[in-house]
Amino acid sequence: MGTFVSGEATSVDAAPEVRYARLSFELERCGPMLRTTWYDAANVLIATDELEVQENRLIRYRYWRPNIGEWASVVRKGAKIRIERSSEGRLRSAELAAGDDIAVGPMMAMVAERGLGQLAQGVSLSISYAVPEQFAAYDFTLTLVAADGGARHVRVEPGSWLLRKLVRPVNLHFDASGAFSRIQGRVLPVTGSASAPQPLEVDAQVLHRGNRACLATARQPEWERLILSNNGAPYRSHGGH
């Protein structure tokens, strides 16, 4: 059995496209797998990812953005990670040196959740965060910025002052039990096109929690090809994927 949370997100951009003004999402934890799925205002799948970890260590990560026909994968290979990215039919790849603490995708929230005790004591946490689109990894710092009635609010921001001028902080919220409840900032979906993707900033809140049967192994490549070739059309609402 896996644990599932779902909710809604509103764009914080000044003038978003209508389909991206209000989104819905689901986050699934199933054994070593963590997956997120994002839907636009018409409940059409626009982004999904799949993370596999072992003892909090990255094994592999993949994302798909059917709305712009893009996918990427990150696979650990010893002391390196191999990144592959396909956009507009062009496949590129690269390898980066990576320590045991390398994070990617939803691992940022996992690090914050796991470190809530340290953060509550005033300790800042540092992570190296891989960005597949840029074939690079950047240092980020996690800090507890507020605690309200047991709930805790963690800010994630780049360690580099130059990057801080380009990337807004991400705020992660956890309830009194330590469960993830809200994110404010950049998320997996993007707008625009494959040649000119635009990051999407949202305010996303968890509204429902539950348990159900799940897949504890990686999805098959056929699933990836299907959602990209059909632009997400077969996958509507939270019950249809």
C-alpha positions as CSV (number, residue, x, y, z in Angstrom):
1,M,0.0,0.0,0.0
2,G,1.2,3.5,-0.8
3,T,0.4,6.8,0.7
4,F,-1.1,9.5,-1.5
5,V,-1.7,13.2,-1.0
6,S,-3.5,15.5,-3.5
7,G,-4.4,19.1,-3.7
8,E,-4.7,22.3,-5.7
9,A,-2.3,25.0,-6.8
10,T,-2.8,28.5,-8.1
11,S,-0.3,30.3,-10.2
12,V,1.5,33.3,-8.6
13,D,2.6,34.7,-12.0
14,A,1.0,38.0,-13.0
15,A,-0.6,36.8,-16.2
16,P,-0.5,33.0,-16.6
17,E,-2.1,31.2,-19.5
18,V,-5.7,30.2,-18.6
19,R,-4.8,26.5,-18.5
20,Y,-2.1,27.0,-16.0
21,A,-3.9,29.5,-13.7
22,R,-5.2,26.7,-11.5
23,L,-3.6,23.2,-11.3
24,S,-4.2,20.0,-9.4
25,F,-1.6,17.6,-8.2
26,E,-1.0,14.2,-6.5
27,L,2.0,12.9,-4.7
28,E,2.5,9.2,-4.2
29,R,5.0,7.3,-1.9
30,C,5.3,3.6,-2.6
31,G,8.2,1.7,-1.1
32,P,11.4,3.2,-2.7
33,M,9.4,5.2,-5.2
34,L,8.0,8.7,-5.0
35,R,5.9,10.2,-7.9
36,T,4.2,13.4,-8.5
37,T,1.6,14.2,-11.2
38,W,0.3,17.6,-12.2
39,Y,-2.9,18.5,-14.2
40,D,-4.0,21.7,-15.8
41,A,-7.3,23.5,-15.4
42,A,-9.0,20.9,-17.8
43,N,-7.5,18.0,-15.8
44,V,-5.1,17.1,-18.6
45,L,-1.7,15.7,-17.5
46,I,1.0,18.3,-18.0
47,A,3.9,16.9,-15.9
48,T,4.9,13.9,-13.9
49,D,8.0,12.5,-12.4
50,E,9.3,9.4,-10.7
51,L,12.1,9.2,-8.1
52,E,13.7,6.1,-6.8
53,V,15.8,6.3,-3.6
54,Q,17.5,3.8,-1.4
55,E,18.3,4.7,2.2
56,N,17.7,8.4,1.3
57,R,20.2,8.1,-1.6
58,L,19.3,8.8,-5.2
59,I,19.1,5.8,-7.5
60,R,17.3,7.3,-10.4
61,Y,14.9,10.1,-11.3
62,R,12.8,10.8,-14.4
63,Y,10.4,13.5,-15.4
64,W,8.0,13.9,-18.4
65,R,6.4,17.1,-19.5
66,P,3.9,16.0,-22.2
67,N,2.6,19.6,-22.7
68,I,5.9,20.6,-24.3
69,G,7.1,17.1,-25.4
70,E,10.1,16.9,-23.1
71,W,11.6,14.2,-20.8
72,A,14.8,13.8,-18.8
73,S,16.4,11.1,-16.7
74,V,19.0,11.2,-13.9
75,V,20.8,7.9,-13.0
76,R,23.4,7.4,-10.4
77,K,26.6,5.7,-11.7
78,G,29.0,5.3,-8.7
79,A,30.4,8.7,-7.9
80,K,28.7,10.3,-10.9
81,I,25.2,11.0,-12.2
82,R,24.3,10.6,-15.8
83,I,21.7,13.1,-17.2
84,E,19.8,12.6,-20.4
85,R,17.3,15.1,-21.8
86,S,15.1,14.9,-24.8
87,S,13.5,18.1,-26.2
88,E,12.1,18.8,-29.7
89,G,13.3,15.4,-30.7
90,R,16.9,16.1,-29.8
91,L,18.6,14.0,-27.2
92,R,21.5,15.3,-25.1
93,S,23.5,13.7,-22.3
94,A,26.2,14.5,-19.7
95,E,27.8,13.2,-16.6
96,L,28.4,15.1,-13.4
97,A,30.4,14.3,-10.3
98,A,28.0,13.7,-7.4
99,G,28.3,12.9,-3.7
100,D,26.0,10.8,-1.7
101,D,24.0,13.9,-0.8
102,I,23.0,14.8,-4.4
103,A,19.3,15.6,-4.6
104,V,16.9,16.1,-7.5
105,G,13.2,16.6,-8.1
106,P,11.1,16.1,-4.9
107,M,14.2,15.1,-2.9
108,M,14.4,18.7,-1.8
109,A,11.1,18.3,0.2
110,M,12.3,14.9,1.5
111,V,15.5,16.5,2.8
112,A,13.5,19.2,4.6
113,E,11.1,16.7,6.0
114,R,13.8,14.4,7.3
115,G,15.8,17.3,8.8
116,L,12.9,19.1,10.6
117,G,14.4,18.2,14.0
118,Q,17.7,19.8,13.1
119,L,16.1,22.8,11.5
120,A,14.0,23.4,14.6
121,Q,17.2,23.6,16.6
122,G,18.4,26.4,14.3
123,V,20.7,24.3,12.2
124,S,20.8,25.2,8.4
125,L,21.0,22.3,6.0
126,S,22.9,22.3,2.7
127,I,22.3,20.2,-0.4
128,S,23.6,19.8,-3.9
129,Y,20.6,20.0,-6.2
130,A,20.7,18.7,-9.7
131,V,18.8,20.6,-12.4
132,P,18.5,18.2,-15.4
133,E,17.5,21.0,-17.8
134,Q,20.8,22.7,-17.3
135,F,23.0,19.6,-16.9
136,A,24.2,21.2,-13.7
137,A,24.0,21.0,-9.9
138,Y,23.8,23.9,-7.5
139,D,24.1,24.4,-3.8
140,F,21.0,25.2,-1.8
141,T,20.4,26.1,1.9
142,L,17.4,25.0,3.9
143,T,16.4,27.1,6.9
144,L,13.5,27.1,9.3
145,V,11.9,30.5,9.1
146,A,8.8,30.1,11.2
147,A,7.0,27.7,13.5
148,D,3.2,28.2,14.2
149,G,1.5,25.9,16.7
150,G,3.7,23.0,15.8
151,A,3.6,23.6,12.0
152,R,7.0,24.4,10.5
153,H,7.9,26.5,7.5
154,V,11.2,25.9,5.7
155,R,12.8,28.2,3.2
156,V,15.0,26.8,0.4
157,E,17.3,29.3,-1.4
158,P,20.4,29.1,-3.5
159,G,23.7,29.3,-1.8
160,S,25.1,31.6,-4.5
161,W,24.3,35.3,-4.2
162,L,24.2,35.4,-8.0
163,L,21.7,32.6,-8.3
164,R,19.6,34.2,-5.6
165,K,19.1,37.1,-8.0
166,L,17.7,34.8,-10.6
167,V,15.8,32.2,-8.6
168,R,13.2,32.9,-5.9
169,P,13.2,31.0,-2.7
170,V,10.9,28.0,-2.3
171,N,8.9,27.8,0.9
172,L,8.0,24.3,2.2
173,H,5.3,23.9,4.9
174,F,4.8,20.9,7.2
175,D,2.0,20.4,9.7
176,A,2.4,19.6,13.4
177,S,2.9,15.9,12.6
178,G,5.7,16.7,10.2
179,A,3.7,15.9,7.1
180,F,4.1,18.0,4.0
181,S,1.2,20.4,3.6
182,R,2.1,23.2,1.2
183,I,4.7,24.5,-1.3
184,Q,5.2,28.0,-2.5
185,G,7.6,28.5,-5.4
186,R,8.8,26.8,-8.6
187,V,7.4,23.3,-9.3
188,L,7.8,20.6,-11.9
189,P,5.3,21.9,-14.6
190,V,6.5,24.6,-17.1
191,T,4.6,26.7,-19.6
192,G,5.7,27.9,-23.0
193,S,7.2,25.5,-25.5
194,A,10.1,23.0,-25.7
195,S,12.3,25.7,-27.3
196,A,11.3,28.3,-24.7
197,P,10.1,26.7,-21.5
198,Q,9.0,29.1,-18.8
199,P,9.2,28.1,-15.1
200,L,5.9,28.1,-13.2
201,E,5.6,29.5,-9.7
202,V,2.6,28.4,-7.7
203,D,1.1,28.2,-4.2
204,A,0.1,24.5,-3.8
205,Q,-1.8,23.1,-0.8
206,V,-2.5,19.5,0.2
207,L,-6.3,18.9,0.6
208,H,-6.6,15.1,0.8
209,R,-4.6,12.2,2.2
210,G,-5.1,8.5,1.8
211,N,-3.8,5.0,1.1
212,R,-4.2,2.6,-1.8
213,A,-2.4,-0.1,-3.8
214,C,0.6,1.2,-5.7
215,L,3.5,0.2,-8.0
216,A,6.7,-0.3,-6.0
217,T,8.9,-0.6,-9.1
218,A,9.9,1.8,-11.9
219,R,7.4,2.5,-14.6
220,Q,8.1,0.9,-18.0
221,P,9.5,2.9,-20.9
222,E,6.2,2.3,-22.8
223,W,4.4,4.5,-20.3
224,E,6.8,7.4,-21.1
225,R,6.3,7.1,-24.8
226,L,2.6,6.9,-24.5
227,I,2.1,10.1,-22.5
228,L,4.5,12.0,-24.7
229,S,3.0,10.8,-28.0
230,N,-0.5,11.6,-26.9
231,N,0.3,14.9,-25.2
232,G,-1.2,13.8,-22.0
233,A,-4.7,13.5,-23.5
234,P,-5.6,10.0,-22.2
235,Y,-4.7,11.0,-18.6
236,R,-7.5,13.1,-17.2
237,S,-8.3,13.6,-13.5
238,H,-6.8,11.8,-10.6
239,G,-8.5,8.5,-11.4
240,G,-7.5,8.3,-15.0
241,H,-3.7,7.7,-15.1
